[in-house]
Amino acid sequence: MLPVVRARCLLVLPSLLQALAANLGSSNDRVRAAAAAALDALAAVVEPPLLLGGLGGVIGSSSIRGKQALLERLSSLAPQVGAAVKNMLDE
């Protein structure tokens, strides 16, 4: 469903990321797994630079468990953001 609403998804990205971050920090394994899957789906349709900024903004208010998961996501996005910036500069 996310590919269909991609453009509209950006309007609610901060709120969506806050909710996902809270659920990534859940003590319930099933909730954490669902949040991780939702974040993966979101990352597949949102431009890496936009996602990087949004994730960076919610890390400060996340729980310790949530921060760990979000930092892992950020570290995997960094190379993609670097490539996107390089492509923009080359154009």
C-alpha positions as CSV (number, residue, x, y, z in Angstrom):
1,M,0.0,0.0,0.0
2,L,2.9,2.4,0.7
3,P,3.9,2.6,-3.0
4,V,0.4,3.8,-3.9
5,V,0.4,6.6,-1.2
6,R,4.1,7.5,-1.5
7,A,3.6,11.2,-2.2
8,R,1.1,11.6,0.6
9,C,3.2,9.5,3.0
10,L,5.8,12.4,3.1
11,L,3.2,14.6,4.7
12,V,2.9,12.4,7.8
13,L,6.5,11.1,7.8
14,P,7.5,12.7,11.1
15,S,4.4,11.3,13.0
16,L,4.8,7.9,11.3
17,L,8.5,7.7,12.3
18,Q,7.7,8.7,15.9
19,A,5.1,5.9,16.1
20,L,7.5,3.4,14.5
21,A,10.3,4.5,16.8
22,A,8.1,3.9,19.9
23,N,7.2,0.5,18.7
24,L,10.8,-0.4,17.9
25,G,11.5,0.1,21.6
26,S,8.6,-2.1,22.7
27,S,9.3,-4.9,25.1
28,N,6.9,-7.1,23.0
29,D,8.9,-9.1,20.4
30,R,5.9,-9.2,18.0
31,V,5.4,-5.4,18.2
32,R,9.1,-4.8,17.6
33,A,9.1,-7.2,14.6
34,A,6.0,-5.5,13.1
35,A,7.6,-2.1,13.5
36,A,10.8,-3.2,11.9
37,A,8.8,-4.7,9.0
38,A,6.9,-1.4,8.6
39,L,10.1,0.6,8.7
40,D,11.6,-1.6,6.0
41,A,8.5,-1.1,3.8
42,L,8.7,2.7,4.4
43,A,12.4,2.7,3.6
44,A,11.6,1.0,0.3
45,V,9.4,3.9,-0.9
46,V,10.8,7.0,0.7
47,E,14.0,8.7,-0.6
48,P,16.9,7.9,1.7
49,P,17.8,11.6,2.5
50,L,14.2,12.2,3.6
51,L,14.2,9.1,5.8
52,L,17.6,9.9,7.2
53,G,16.5,13.3,8.4
54,G,13.3,12.0,9.8
55,L,15.0,9.1,11.7
56,G,17.6,11.5,13.0
57,G,14.9,13.7,14.5
58,V,13.2,10.9,16.5
59,I,16.2,9.2,17.9
60,G,16.5,11.7,20.8
61,S,13.1,10.9,22.1
62,S,13.3,7.1,21.7
63,S,13.9,4.5,24.3
64,I,17.3,2.8,24.6
65,R,16.0,-0.2,22.7
66,G,14.5,2.0,20.0
67,K,17.6,4.1,19.7
68,Q,19.7,1.0,19.0
69,A,17.3,-0.1,16.2
70,L,17.1,3.4,14.8
71,L,20.9,3.8,14.8
72,E,21.3,0.6,12.9
73,R,18.8,1.9,10.3
74,L,20.7,5.2,10.1
75,S,24.0,3.5,9.5
76,S,22.5,1.4,6.7
77,L,21.0,4.6,5.1
78,A,24.2,6.6,5.2
79,P,25.8,5.1,2.1
80,Q,22.6,5.5,0.1
81,V,22.4,9.1,1.1
82,G,26.0,9.7,0.1
83,A,25.3,8.2,-3.3
84,A,22.2,10.3,-3.7
85,V,24.0,13.5,-2.8
86,K,26.8,12.6,-5.2
87,N,24.3,12.0,-8.0
88,M,22.7,15.4,-7.3
89,L,26.1,17.1,-7.4
90,D,27.1,15.4,-10.6
91,E,23.9,16.5,-12.4
